[in-house]
Amino acid sequence: MTKIIVDAFGGDYAPKEIIDGSIQALKEEQDLSIVLVGKEKEINDIISSYNDESLSSRIEVVDAQDIITNDDVPTEAIRHKTESSIVKAMKRLKEDDECQGFVSAGSTGAVLVGATLIAGRIQGINRPALAPFLPTVTGGQVILCDCGANIECKDINILQFAHMGTAYAKANGIENPKVGLLNNGAEEHKGTQLNRDAYALLKEDKKLNFVGNCEARDILSGDYDVVVADGFNGNIALKSCEGTANAIFALLKDGIMKGGLRAKLGYLLLKPTFKTLKKRVDYNDNGGACFLGVNKVIVKSHGASKAKSIKASILQCSGLIKADVVGKIKEGIAKE
């Protein structure tokens, strides 16, 4: 039985959508159990509304009366809000060997700080990293590592991001992941001093399939399986991809509405294609970002996640546990 802890009071639509997503995940995966952490009475009231003992028997509730919000300073909140759902979940994650994963749509900063300070880093990892999968134009996916956990980095951090991203990609079935370094040009001499130093380390490391610099326009090209960056540039790249996707859909909708009968007929013919495309780029269908470099599997869902996205994040977390992504990262780092 795979046991995953879920922050029931993290996110814009907690707790109802979080619990609904957890129930949906339990229905889909029979060897799964969930620990919901948050205000006990509210959680139990929602669970009881399902009136399904077969599901409730696979749910444990841990009471946590406090909530860490996006307005809280993450380090202070983790230290002082000891009765919050994130802190109590992280402590349970660390202390209970049966609990192998954690999912939250709550404060990203608090999840990252809690994971580092409480759940603990993998030995040999200086800085854990946030690593989402992004869709590529060739139909595959690319891992962006780091996308915001580490604003200031050293070259050794980016090298470790490459090793963690490679292990993550291998756990998802990619045999020899191609690694690119996010930069402002393809040439080896381009970029800041950090990028040039990181390039040298990546190039020298024969355990990596490093294929050179990756310009931002090529992240989704399908030419790379892993793109590494410091968290500042990685976050800008991620938000740019999200914003561009949203803008394209908005422009298409506007063009169809203003384009008259021909445009509307064209839309009807292409509607299945548009639905497939939207599904590929919609976080509600694709789970969250994995926090690589800590001792348990941690998946950070989008703050605006509803039940569908929470379910996807829980199933993603379960899959990563079964693929032993943490063990593969430990093995990869030990061989450095």
Secondary structure, DSSP 4 states (H G I P E B T S, - for coil): -EEEEEETT-STTTTHHHHHHHHHHHHH-TTEEEEEEE-HHHHHHHHHTT--HHHHTTEEEEE--B---TTS-HHHHHHH-TTBHHHHHHHHHHH-TTEEEEEE-S-HHHHHHHIIIII-BPTT-SS-EEE-EEE-TTS-EEEEE-SSS-SS--HHHHHHHHHHHHHHHHHTT-SS-EEEEEESSSSTT-S-HHHHHHHHHHHH-TTSEEEEEEEGGGTTSSS-SEEE--HHHHHHHHHHHHHHHHHHHHHHHHHHHHSHHHHHHHHHHHHHHHHHHHHHH-HHHH--EEEETBSSEEEE--TT--HHHHHHHHHHHHHHHHTTHHHHHHHHHHT-
